[in-house]
Amino acid sequence: MRKKKAVAAPVAAELQAAKKQKAKEDRPAKKARAKGPAKVPELNPTIQRPDVTANVYVFGKGEMAELGLGPAANARVVKRPRINHFLLPDKVGVVQMACGGMHSLALTKDGKVYSWGVNDQGALGRETKWEAPIKDADASDSEDEDLDINPKESTPGLVEGFPDGINIVQVAAGDSISVAVTDEGFVYAWGTFRCSDGILGFSEKSRVALRPERVTALKDVVQVCTGTDHILALTKSGHVFAWGNGQQFQLGRRVVERTRLNGLSPREFGLHNIKLIGAGSYHSFAVDNKGKVFAWGVNQYAQCGLYDDEDSPTGGALIPTPTEVKSLANYDIVHITAGEHHSAAITKEGDLLMWGRIDANQLGLDRTIIDPANFVKDVSGKDRFLTVPTKIPDMKFSWIGCGTHHNVAIGKEDGSAWSWGFGESYQVGLGPNTDDVAFPTQIVNTATAGVRMFWSGCGGQFSVLMGNPDPSLEKPGDNEGAGENAGAKAVNGTS
């Protein structure tokens, strides 16, 4: 029997190498392996101060100096938008504003901050002590009324105490707290946070800050927003920090009552790649770079956009940690904000979504065309709140400001101003009628005729608009808007 001839070792090795090479060529190419951990993209590597100066228009009630029109008695109740002559573009140059519950902040083109309104807990960041003069028994009633309001609080004045050389590029305001961001991403704050027992404090070491103090735990901040008594800060790497009062979980974490002062220190929580933040009175939002929306805080009217039975982890009156709002999953949200019990979001296309409490017409929606299953009713059978974010039809918007129970939004195409909701204090700017406004209604009067608005803000009982005259906009006739809001128009209903 013939034996097989042994193959020489070099030949065998060559055959084996050829097989390996063939197998290697037949395999699909491997993807290059990333070296080291993936880097989080900078979502907004720089923060830019707006550079467009604008007129400031105010309306509503200002008995506590909220309108910034000075101490005159006729400046305390403004039923339709009135230009604030203390803040004219050629004299002050306001480029951005913020409305708190009873005070406002204005940022100028040269990085200065003006404030006005209630200063009981230092929210104005400046000295406003004032002793009312003794009333003259022979003075008229109108002259006496002029003496009742602090001229230092009711007239815009510069915030004092910022370090020399810093450049403020953004401001925000809560009830008794104010905050500012520099072009380097540093944060300054002043005033104080309140809680159910009264003053909570400004920090763990300070009860009230009468002048701006740097929040040293923060850097690289690109956006801040405030609720009634809490602040959110977003960094350029997409991380979110929260501090203030956390009794309603608006900080996204549990704050133990006996150590509640710990909430006064900014702390990051487990959200990453966030590109946008927003806040209501006692709840908060964050949107990540994939478009997912997260909410936490008070939710008794589904204002977080989360609703289910009581046993559901997302269906209770409180949402303790950031939870995805799946009803917003199919929308590209570019702006999100809220009032006390209702919320609003604007998409990239300009659609305005509203949800939450509806019994004072906060949502501006025609309830007859909405699925009844999306409403929760009160004991009398009336619609109490809307659980699903719902689009206001037939209009596109670029911005919305939410007050406690009312809203002022800006039309995307022409910069028109629209308002709806609770109007008892004239905060909807539609004249002497103080009824609730059921549907978005255009604000039309002499002061705003031919003005393209780009921003709106709302406090508790007042509102603010920013805009500039635009020759391309059609102005109403001499009789429109000069009287009792003669030119008002509404969508979804009649004015």
Steps between C-alpha positions, in 0.01 A plus 500: 500500500638824397535758773406861444794713438560742783472862405805701581454733794555825302236400244250412773561833664441684172172314442381583851590866454316512171187355662513759777544780247204372296281478810604851600410638156162327511407653832319837502721788595493590867397848603776705646490484876481834675790573725397600849152608614276682256501875546176683566457763228483859608135583446545875533871572545452874535226720635426816310326808631218616272604809307161632383377787715125537530212693648347359818120492534327426831140437610302364792490612861798666659391607846819339631724675243501202261459705180805721546316812386584710805290597802220690326154376588399468134787258441370232736222354289579469129227324303678489165872498413682822583857577403738538794671834442765425761636224275512653152744339253697819435543570872531159668509238225324197645582174319352238733256485793371273774177514701471371855185477706506869601821639351683518167856518369627664179838430340655777290722483194803598711448223757325698774194375689203716604237388750163618636210367704475353849829501693390360836757219487769663287382384156592836343864479606522866594411751770134606495440634851253784490291689751167621373454874556230616732176551313370853462147528634423752224639284218269338248430128511708440188801674655463287812493186290830593339661489845394140574747322274878486539657694209823302534320170456260620231770659283758278323839527668839336455576185698792579729802298605610307192880468487675736262566366153239224482266483203143385572335320207185344650257562787214308665263573789286303745278625779767646731811379319695640205783349299745612231752320276828646375653449156751265667222276633516613862177546697406780741183502710333721759185514711381184675299182465175451687321185616172410668628643829618834360862583414708188435826683433736602221769246580593270785690790657289801399133581559468781243745635242438872450758522221614257230713214630682253281377140516847348516388141442406582140698569183449471125130579536314583176138521621316569825129493578301543818184379662336670794781403736744282311763546228624271223833551327615327181870465420656492155577129544129424542478455877225648718537642850213597731473683831252686718184370664448130437191431709301406188785306332559786253874441546471147360610344826362427844575775752466380857309754707747505790787569259310710246772767496708251302273583207649850490821362349498426124512129432516313174260214441492206263422664168752517217525666159229752589457787253206692649339560840176659620306551821157567639420621849568164664600267218784475252589375151811394308537402133795288386679507165290208374179694565390313812318720752532437874285650776488500879334684790135578576261317269153516657356645177721290270710810437804276465328333207475174697172341601379155590329325790621567854708183511708601200851631576433795269137562584512657843473858613879517535767379257810460720763445231538590130257281306459484124188668361417249228205705373758750369721238338399582143556875524817701438476736798697827483336688790331367814363689798208500742277689741383374836278214386533502120783453253590596144748396233582629152630276225754582231211539255329754727224280639394596852410213733308558825406269787407505869236699686221642285225634729610862453560459127873472555543281193315705237353188339158421361396213724224386265754372245719313751450135592300507829712210625797739525326716763470436872183645649428645845225378735242714320584346164687800356830462316779552754820426307632363172739206526635496143703782335267642234576737213328836464372479142533742211794700636879489523690654789863586570479564876270474801518643849288335769366682803337337799176438309538695174722508193637744243641352179670640190382415149775346290425674171441862599602538864142561611416464870225263616364442851254278682413366845423670832450874443375648825803726537513611132808283453365385162523857367160500332342807658243543777341156463629289791330174405713195430611486136409163355708503180821666378395858427720752324605802704435805285525860619669823401824426683554164331370587151767426240734345759663162444532329839757230568471431874233484769514444873239465772494553873221437745276791393698676228657432161783641287568510126817585308497616140582764242302691236501327164397707194396183318218431746158636424382752755136520609292806416482801725200358685635151552678421824463852633189418700392190681724259311299553185723293278519179706485176305470146631561152367286201593223742593389861484652798674 
